[in-house]
Amino acid sequence: MENKAHALMAGIFTIFLLIAAVLIAMWFNRDRVERVPYEIATTLSVPGLNPQAGVRYRGLDVGRVDAVLFDPQKPGQILIRFSVSKDTPITQSTFATLSYQGVTGLAYVQLDDDGSKPTLLPSTAKKVARIELRPGFLDTLQIRGMEILKQTEVVIGKFNTVLSEENQKDILAAFKDVSNAANKVGKIPDQLEPTLKKLPSLTLKADNALTSLNKLSDDATRLTGNLNELTTRLNAPDGPLNGFNGAVNNIGSAASRVEYEVVPLIDETRSTMRALNRTLETVNQQPQSILFGTTPAQPGPGEAGFTAPASK
């Protein structure tokens, strides 16, 4: 009986000792850091996120996930409740994403801030503040992958349309046309070969033509020089043009002298000729005037000796 009593007492003491050790370990391992509660409300999937998962602010460990549950007020929405140390700078522009630890598939909450609203975001146990959960790398990859798949389906559909039977016939016809054009292009060198053989002689003729043009240019240059020299001689003070100008001036002086000396003589000659004509006319009408003189003219009205004719 005594052995059984001692064994019972030893067992009870061992149990109490284990309980005390566990309580002491829990007391030593308890988190004495003052934490601030926050929560995330999202409709995105959160695979691999479990309670006690880490919370990091730009890579620094600042807290733990307290619970992951459905939102009772909004079906389909998930609430992620977590707490971070009091000195964590949670602002109104802070947002969260899900990141994963290597290849284990375990997720943790990654906090970041774009700095658009630097005002601190207060939170208490009675009024827990909410933080936006943005799509992480895998979510973004999934969304972009779906868009890429949709675009790929559209491209494949268009490609199938292009490769329809009618378009295939048109494409084959186009290839045939291209092949015929290539064959024709291949014949061009053969057709150009006679012309290419004539190129040396044409080049020689072109060189001769250029030589002739250069000679003609030299002759034209010399002719221009001669013309310039002739012009210089003509315009010289003792040149022909100067003498011609003097002759023209002399001719002008002679013309002026003729105008002033000869013209009056011509006028007198004209008067004499008119008088001679009148005399000849009188002789023709009264030849006796040569012997007896001219008969005086009958007096006119108002003159002495005028007699009016008798009226009938």
C-alpha positions as a LaTeX table, in Angstrom:
\begin{tabular}{lrrr}
\hline
Residue & $x$ (\AA) & $y$ (\AA) & $z$ (\AA) \\
\hline
Met1 & 0.00 & 0.00 & 0.00 \\
Glu2 & 2.79 & 2.38 & 0.89 \\
Asn3 & 4.51 & 1.75 & $-2.47$ \\
Lys4 & 1.30 & 2.55 & $-4.33$ \\
Ala5 & 0.80 & 5.74 & $-2.31$ \\
His6 & 4.34 & 6.87 & $-3.04$ \\
Ala7 & 3.86 & 6.15 & $-6.75$ \\
Leu8 & 0.59 & 8.12 & $-6.77$ \\
Met9 & 2.18 & 11.08 & $-5.05$ \\
Ala10 & 5.13 & 10.95 & $-7.42$ \\
Gly11 & 2.74 & 10.92 & $-10.42$ \\
Ile12 & 0.71 & 13.85 & $-9.10$ \\
Phe13 & 3.89 & 15.80 & $-8.38$ \\
Thr14 & 5.17 & 15.09 & $-11.89$ \\
Ile15 & 1.89 & 16.32 & $-13.42$ \\
Phe16 & 1.95 & 19.51 & $-11.35$ \\
Leu17 & 5.58 & 20.00 & $-12.29$ \\
Leu18 & 4.76 & 19.66 & $-16.02$ \\
Ile19 & 1.84 & 22.07 & $-15.72$ \\
Ala20 & 4.02 & 24.57 & $-13.89$ \\
Ala21 & 6.73 & 24.23 & $-16.55$ \\
Val22 & 4.20 & 24.83 & $-19.32$ \\
Leu23 & 2.77 & 27.89 & $-17.53$ \\
Ile24 & 6.23 & 29.26 & $-16.93$ \\
Ala25 & 7.16 & 28.71 & $-20.59$ \\
Met26 & 3.97 & 30.40 & $-21.70$ \\
Trp27 & 4.62 & 33.29 & $-19.34$ \\
Phe28 & 8.15 & 33.71 & $-20.67$ \\
Asn29 & 7.05 & 33.35 & $-24.30$ \\
Arg30 & 4.07 & 35.64 & $-24.11$ \\
Asp31 & 4.15 & 38.72 & $-26.32$ \\
Arg32 & 4.69 & 41.76 & $-24.13$ \\
Val33 & 4.70 & 44.18 & $-27.13$ \\
Glu34 & 1.71 & 46.50 & $-27.26$ \\
Arg35 & $-0.06$ & 45.91 & $-30.56$ \\
Val36 & $-2.71$ & 47.79 & $-32.52$ \\
Pro37 & $-5.49$ & 45.78 & $-34.25$ \\
Tyr38 & $-6.33$ & 46.25 & $-37.95$ \\
Glu39 & $-8.34$ & 44.26 & $-40.42$ \\
Ile40 & $-8.54$ & 43.67 & $-44.15$ \\
Ala41 & $-11.81$ & 43.15 & $-46.03$ \\
Thr42 & $-11.37$ & 41.64 & $-49.50$ \\
Thr43 & $-13.13$ & 39.57 & $-52.13$ \\
Leu44 & $-9.81$ & 38.24 & $-53.46$ \\
Ser45 & $-8.72$ & 34.70 & $-52.71$ \\
Val46 & $-6.20$ & 34.26 & $-49.88$ \\
Pro47 & $-4.64$ & 30.82 & $-50.42$ \\
Gly48 & $-2.00$ & 29.75 & $-47.90$ \\
Leu49 & $-2.86$ & 32.44 & $-45.33$ \\
Asn50 & $-3.42$ & 31.05 & $-41.84$ \\
Pro51 & $-3.74$ & 32.49 & $-38.33$ \\
Gln52 & $-0.38$ & 33.33 & $-36.76$ \\
Ala53 & 1.01 & 34.11 & $-40.20$ \\
Gly54 & 3.50 & 36.95 & $-40.24$ \\
Val55 & 2.77 & 40.59 & $-41.01$ \\
Arg56 & 5.64 & 42.58 & $-42.52$ \\
Tyr57 & 6.00 & 46.25 & $-43.30$ \\
Arg58 & 8.33 & 46.60 & $-46.29$ \\
Gly59 & 10.12 & 43.43 & $-45.26$ \\
Leu60 & 10.24 & 44.11 & $-41.49$ \\
Asp61 & 8.34 & 41.77 & $-39.16$ \\
Val62 & 5.79 & 43.98 & $-37.33$ \\
Gly63 & 2.96 & 41.63 & $-36.27$ \\
Arg64 & 0.87 & 38.49 & $-36.67$ \\
Val65 & $-2.42$ & 37.47 & $-38.26$ \\
Asp66 & $-5.04$ & 36.91 & $-35.56$ \\
Ala67 & $-7.88$ & 35.41 & $-37.57$ \\
Val68 & $-9.08$ & 34.69 & $-41.10$ \\
Leu69 & $-12.88$ & 34.46 & $-41.38$ \\
Phe70 & $-15.85$ & 35.31 & $-43.56$ \\
Asp71 & $-17.55$ & 38.66 & $-43.19$ \\
Pro72 & $-20.99$ & 37.98 & $-41.67$ \\
Gln73 & $-22.34$ & 41.28 & $-42.99$ \\
Lys74 & $-21.31$ & 40.76 & $-46.63$ \\
Pro75 & $-21.39$ & 37.29 & $-48.18$ \\
Gly76 & $-18.34$ & 36.37 & $-50.22$ \\
Gln77 & $-16.08$ & 38.85 & $-48.43$ \\
Ile78 & $-13.17$ & 37.66 & $-46.28$ \\
Leu79 & $-11.94$ & 39.42 & $-43.14$ \\
Ile80 & $-8.29$ & 39.21 & $-42.18$ \\
Arg81 & $-7.70$ & 40.49 & $-38.65$ \\
Phe82 & $-4.15$ & 41.19 & $-37.61$ \\
Ser83 & $-2.26$ & 43.29 & $-35.11$ \\
Val84 & 0.99 & 45.19 & $-35.49$ \\
Ser85 & 3.36 & 46.89 & $-33.11$ \\
Lys86 & 2.36 & 50.33 & $-31.93$ \\
Asp87 & 5.25 & 52.12 & $-33.64$ \\
Thr88 & 4.34 & 50.78 & $-37.11$ \\
Pro89 & 3.59 & 53.83 & $-39.35$ \\
Ile90 & 0.17 & 52.79 & $-40.65$ \\
Thr91 & $-1.26$ & 55.72 & $-42.68$ \\
Gln92 & $-4.38$ & 56.27 & $-44.76$ \\
Ser93 & $-2.42$ & 55.33 & $-47.90$ \\
Thr94 & $-1.07$ & 52.05 & $-46.47$ \\
Phe95 & $-2.15$ & 48.96 & $-48.40$ \\
Ala96 & $-1.58$ & 45.23 & $-48.06$ \\
Thr97 & $-0.67$ & 42.43 & $-50.46$ \\
Leu98 & $-0.19$ & 38.70 & $-50.02$ \\
Ser99 & 3.34 & 37.36 & $-50.43$ \\
Tyr100 & 4.61 & 33.80 & $-50.19$ \\
Gln101 & 7.59 & 32.29 & $-48.46$ \\
Gly102 & 9.71 & 30.48 & $-51.00$ \\
Val103 & 8.20 & 27.25 & $-52.30$ \\
Thr104 & 6.33 & 26.35 & $-49.09$ \\
Gly105 & 3.13 & 28.02 & $-50.22$ \\
Leu106 & 2.68 & 29.73 & $-46.83$ \\
Ala107 & 1.45 & 33.29 & $-47.22$ \\
Tyr108 & 2.04 & 36.36 & $-45.12$ \\
Val109 & 0.68 & 39.90 & $-45.18$ \\
Gln110 & 3.00 & 42.45 & $-46.77$ \\
Leu111 & 2.25 & 46.10 & $-45.88$ \\
Asp112 & 3.41 & 49.01 & $-48.01$ \\
Asp113 & 2.65 & 52.71 & $-48.47$ \\
Asp114 & 2.51 & 54.82 & $-51.64$ \\
Gly115 & 2.80 & 58.08 & $-49.65$ \\
Ser116 & $-0.30$ & 59.72 & $-51.19$ \\
Lys117 & $-1.98$ & 60.21 & $-47.77$ \\
Pro118 & 0.68 & 60.43 & $-45.03$ \\
Thr119 & $-1.88$ & 60.97 & $-42.23$ \\
Leu120 & $-1.68$ & 58.22 & $-39.59$ \\
Leu121 & $-4.62$ & 55.80 & $-39.47$ \\
Pro122 & $-5.81$ & 55.34 & $-35.86$ \\
Ser123 & $-7.34$ & 52.01 & $-34.77$ \\
Thr124 & $-8.71$ & 50.58 & $-31.51$ \\
Ala125 & $-10.20$ & 47.30 & $-30.36$ \\
Lys126 & $-13.69$ & 48.87 & $-30.41$ \\
Lys127 & $-13.26$ & 50.56 & $-33.78$ \\
Val128 & $-10.88$ & 48.55 & $-35.93$ \\
Ala129 & $-9.57$ & 50.39 & $-39.01$ \\
Arg130 & $-9.55$ & 48.65 & $-42.36$ \\
Ile131 & $-6.71$ & 48.48 & $-44.84$ \\
Glu132 & $-7.05$ & 47.86 & $-48.57$ \\
Leu133 & $-5.82$ & 44.54 & $-49.94$ \\
Arg134 & $-4.41$ & 44.91 & $-53.45$ \\
Pro135 & $-3.74$ & 42.05 & $-55.85$ \\
Gly136 & $-0.36$ & 40.47 & $-55.25$ \\
Phe137 & 2.09 & 39.16 & $-57.81$ \\
Leu138 & 0.25 & 35.87 & $-58.32$ \\
Asp139 & $-3.14$ & 37.60 & $-58.53$ \\
Thr140 & $-1.78$ & 40.09 & $-61.04$ \\
Leu141 & $-0.20$ & 37.24 & $-62.98$ \\
Gln142 & $-3.51$ & 35.38 & $-62.94$ \\
Ile143 & $-5.46$ & 38.45 & $-64.14$ \\
Arg144 & $-2.91$ & 39.22 & $-66.84$ \\
Gly145 & $-2.84$ & 35.55 & $-67.79$ \\
Met146 & $-6.60$ & 35.54 & $-68.31$ \\
Glu147 & $-6.34$ & 38.69 & $-70.46$ \\
Ile148 & $-3.52$ & 37.12 & $-72.45$ \\
Leu149 & $-5.59$ & 33.96 & $-72.94$ \\
Lys150 & $-8.56$ & 36.01 & $-74.17$ \\
Gln151 & $-6.36$ & 37.92 & $-76.59$ \\
Thr152 & $-4.79$ & 34.66 & $-77.69$ \\
Glu153 & $-8.23$ & 33.22 & $-78.40$ \\
Val154 & $-9.08$ & 36.32 & $-80.45$ \\
Val155 & $-5.81$ & 36.03 & $-82.40$ \\
Ile156 & $-6.38$ & 32.32 & $-83.00$ \\
Gly157 & $-9.91$ & 33.07 & $-84.21$ \\
Lys158 & $-8.60$ & 35.68 & $-86.65$ \\
Phe159 & $-5.83$ & 33.32 & $-87.71$ \\
Asn160 & $-8.40$ & 30.62 & $-88.42$ \\
Thr161 & $-10.39$ & 33.14 & $-90.45$ \\
Val162 & $-7.29$ & 34.03 & $-92.43$ \\
Leu163 & $-6.55$ & 30.35 & $-93.05$ \\
Ser164 & $-10.03$ & 29.57 & $-94.36$ \\
Glu165 & $-10.28$ & 27.60 & $-97.58$ \\
Glu166 & $-10.99$ & 30.65 & $-99.73$ \\
Asn167 & $-8.12$ & 32.60 & $-98.18$ \\
Gln168 & $-5.84$ & 29.59 & $-98.59$ \\
Lys169 & $-6.60$ & 29.60 & $-102.32$ \\
Asp170 & $-5.86$ & 33.32 & $-102.49$ \\
Ile171 & $-2.63$ & 32.85 & $-100.54$ \\
Leu172 & $-1.52$ & 30.03 & $-102.84$ \\
Ala173 & $-2.35$ & 32.19 & $-105.86$ \\
Ala174 & $-0.34$ & 35.03 & $-104.37$ \\
Phe175 & 2.61 & 32.67 & $-103.79$ \\
Lys176 & 2.37 & 31.57 & $-107.42$ \\
Asp177 & 2.37 & 35.19 & $-108.56$ \\
Val178 & 5.39 & 35.87 & $-106.39$ \\
Ser179 & 7.13 & 32.82 & $-107.82$ \\
Asn180 & 6.39 & 33.96 & $-111.38$ \\
Ala181 & 7.65 & 37.43 & $-110.55$ \\
Ala182 & 10.81 & 35.92 & $-109.07$ \\
Asn183 & 11.35 & 33.90 & $-112.23$ \\
Lys184 & 10.92 & 37.02 & $-114.34$ \\
Val185 & 13.32 & 38.89 & $-112.12$ \\
Gly186 & 15.80 & 36.04 & $-112.52$ \\
Lys187 & 15.67 & 36.51 & $-116.30$ \\
Ile188 & 16.52 & 40.20 & $-116.05$ \\
Pro189 & 20.32 & 39.62 & $-115.67$ \\
Asp190 & 20.32 & 37.57 & $-118.88$ \\
Gln191 & 18.48 & 40.35 & $-120.68$ \\
Leu192 & 20.81 & 42.97 & $-119.27$ \\
Glu193 & 23.96 & 41.08 & $-120.22$ \\
Pro194 & 24.20 & 42.54 & $-123.80$ \\
Thr195 & 23.71 & 46.02 & $-122.39$ \\
Leu196 & 26.33 & 45.38 & $-119.74$ \\
Lys197 & 28.76 & 44.28 & $-122.46$ \\
Lys198 & 28.19 & 47.59 & $-124.24$ \\
Leu199 & 28.83 & 49.57 & $-121.09$ \\
Pro200 & 32.65 & 49.82 & $-121.61$ \\
Ser201 & 32.21 & 51.33 & $-125.10$ \\
Leu202 & 29.46 & 53.61 & $-123.82$ \\
Thr203 & 31.74 & 54.65 & $-121.00$ \\
Leu204 & 34.53 & 55.41 & $-123.51$ \\
Lys205 & 32.13 & 57.48 & $-125.62$ \\
Ala206 & 30.95 & 59.27 & $-122.54$ \\
Asp207 & 34.57 & 60.05 & $-121.65$ \\
Asn208 & 35.16 & 61.38 & $-125.18$ \\
Ala209 & 32.00 & 63.46 & $-124.94$ \\
Leu210 & 33.17 & 64.84 & $-121.63$ \\
Thr211 & 36.56 & 65.64 & $-123.16$ \\
Ser212 & 34.84 & 67.45 & $-126.04$ \\
Leu213 & 32.66 & 69.33 & $-123.60$ \\
Asn214 & 35.73 & 70.35 & $-121.62$ \\
Lys215 & 37.42 & 71.54 & $-124.84$ \\
Leu216 & 34.28 & 73.44 & $-125.84$ \\
Ser217 & 34.18 & 74.98 & $-122.38$ \\
Asp218 & 37.82 & 76.07 & $-122.76$ \\
Asp219 & 37.09 & 77.58 & $-126.20$ \\
Ala220 & 34.06 & 79.38 & $-124.79$ \\
Thr221 & 36.23 & 80.71 & $-122.00$ \\
Arg222 & 38.80 & 82.00 & $-124.47$ \\
Leu223 & 36.03 & 83.54 & $-126.64$ \\
Thr224 & 34.61 & 85.23 & $-123.58$ \\
Gly225 & 38.06 & 86.61 & $-122.79$ \\
Asn226 & 38.44 & 87.92 & $-126.33$ \\
Leu227 & 35.00 & 89.54 & $-126.19$ \\
Asn228 & 35.87 & 91.15 & $-122.89$ \\
Glu229 & 39.14 & 92.45 & $-124.37$ \\
Leu230 & 37.28 & 93.78 & $-127.46$ \\
Thr231 & 34.74 & 95.50 & $-125.23$ \\
Thr232 & 37.53 & 97.05 & $-123.23$ \\
Arg233 & 39.21 & 98.35 & $-126.38$ \\
Leu234 & 35.92 & 99.71 & $-127.77$ \\
Asn235 & 35.21 & 101.50 & $-124.49$ \\
Ala236 & 38.76 & 102.92 & $-124.22$ \\
Pro237 & 39.14 & 106.74 & $-124.29$ \\
Asp238 & 40.90 & 106.54 & $-127.69$ \\
Gly239 & 38.79 & 103.68 & $-128.99$ \\
Pro240 & 36.38 & 103.50 & $-131.93$ \\
Leu241 & 33.29 & 104.13 & $-129.83$ \\
Asn242 & 34.74 & 107.38 & $-128.53$ \\
Gly243 & 35.52 & 108.52 & $-132.13$ \\
Phe244 & 32.06 & 107.44 & $-133.26$ \\
Asn245 & 30.53 & 109.53 & $-130.48$ \\
Gly246 & 32.62 & 112.53 & $-131.68$ \\
Ala247 & 31.43 & 112.00 & $-135.27$ \\
Val248 & 27.84 & 111.83 & $-134.09$ \\
Asn249 & 28.36 & 115.10 & $-132.21$ \\
Asn250 & 29.84 & 116.72 & $-135.37$ \\
Ile251 & 26.92 & 115.53 & $-137.45$ \\
Gly252 & 24.58 & 117.06 & $-134.90$ \\
Ser253 & 26.42 & 120.40 & $-135.13$ \\
Ala254 & 26.24 & 120.35 & $-138.95$ \\
Ala255 & 22.54 & 119.56 & $-138.80$ \\
Ser256 & 22.01 & 122.50 & $-136.46$ \\
Arg257 & 23.97 & 124.83 & $-138.82$ \\
Val258 & 21.92 & 123.65 & $-141.80$ \\
Glu259 & 18.77 & 124.29 & $-139.84$ \\
Tyr260 & 19.77 & 127.85 & $-138.96$ \\
Glu261 & 21.40 & 128.89 & $-142.31$ \\
Val262 & 19.78 & 126.86 & $-145.09$ \\
Val263 & 16.17 & 126.84 & $-143.90$ \\
Pro264 & 15.76 & 130.71 & $-144.21$ \\
Leu265 & 17.26 & 130.57 & $-147.73$ \\
Ile266 & 14.78 & 127.89 & $-148.68$ \\
Asp267 & 11.91 & 130.06 & $-147.41$ \\
Glu268 & 13.08 & 133.01 & $-149.56$ \\
Thr269 & 13.39 & 130.75 & $-152.59$ \\
Arg270 & 9.84 & 129.55 & $-152.03$ \\
Ser271 & 8.57 & 133.22 & $-151.94$ \\
Thr272 & 10.47 & 134.05 & $-155.14$ \\
Met273 & 9.04 & 130.99 & $-156.89$ \\
Arg274 & 5.49 & 131.98 & $-155.90$ \\
Ala275 & 6.03 & 135.53 & $-157.28$ \\
Leu276 & 7.48 & 134.09 & $-160.52$ \\
Asn277 & 4.48 & 131.80 & $-160.85$ \\
Arg278 & 2.07 & 134.71 & $-160.46$ \\
Thr279 & 4.01 & 136.70 & $-163.12$ \\
Leu280 & 3.92 & 133.84 & $-165.57$ \\
Glu281 & 0.23 & 133.36 & $-164.97$ \\
Thr282 & $-0.39$ & 137.08 & $-165.70$ \\
Val283 & 1.64 & 136.88 & $-168.93$ \\
Asn284 & $-0.36$ & 133.88 & $-170.00$ \\
Gln285 & $-3.63$ & 135.68 & $-169.41$ \\
Gln286 & $-2.51$ & 139.15 & $-170.79$ \\
Pro287 & 0.36 & 138.80 & $-173.24$ \\
Gln288 & 0.03 & 142.50 & $-174.17$ \\
Ser289 & 1.05 & 143.36 & $-170.66$ \\
Ile290 & 4.67 & 142.81 & $-171.77$ \\
Leu291 & 4.33 & 145.90 & $-174.14$ \\
Phe292 & 1.60 & 148.00 & $-172.57$ \\
Gly293 & 1.86 & 146.89 & $-168.98$ \\
Thr294 & $-0.75$ & 145.24 & $-166.95$ \\
Thr295 & $-4.32$ & 146.47 & $-167.09$ \\
Pro296 & $-5.30$ & 147.92 & $-163.77$ \\
Ala297 & $-7.94$ & 145.96 & $-161.97$ \\
Gln298 & $-11.51$ & 147.22 & $-161.86$ \\
Pro299 & $-12.24$ & 149.19 & $-158.70$ \\
Gly300 & $-14.29$ & 147.31 & $-156.26$ \\
Pro301 & $-17.09$ & 148.48 & $-154.03$ \\
Gly302 & $-16.00$ & 151.39 & $-151.88$ \\
Glu303 & $-12.98$ & 152.19 & $-154.11$ \\
Ala304 & $-12.65$ & 155.32 & $-156.30$ \\
Gly305 & $-14.15$ & 154.98 & $-159.78$ \\
Phe306 & $-16.40$ & 152.11 & $-158.83$ \\
Thr307 & $-19.62$ & 152.11 & $-160.87$ \\
Ala308 & $-22.44$ & 149.87 & $-159.95$ \\
Pro309 & $-23.85$ & 147.83 & $-162.86$ \\
Ala310 & $-27.22$ & 149.01 & $-164.27$ \\
Ser311 & $-30.19$ & 146.99 & $-163.16$ \\
Lys312 & $-32.30$ & 145.38 & $-165.84$ \\
\hline
\end{tabular}
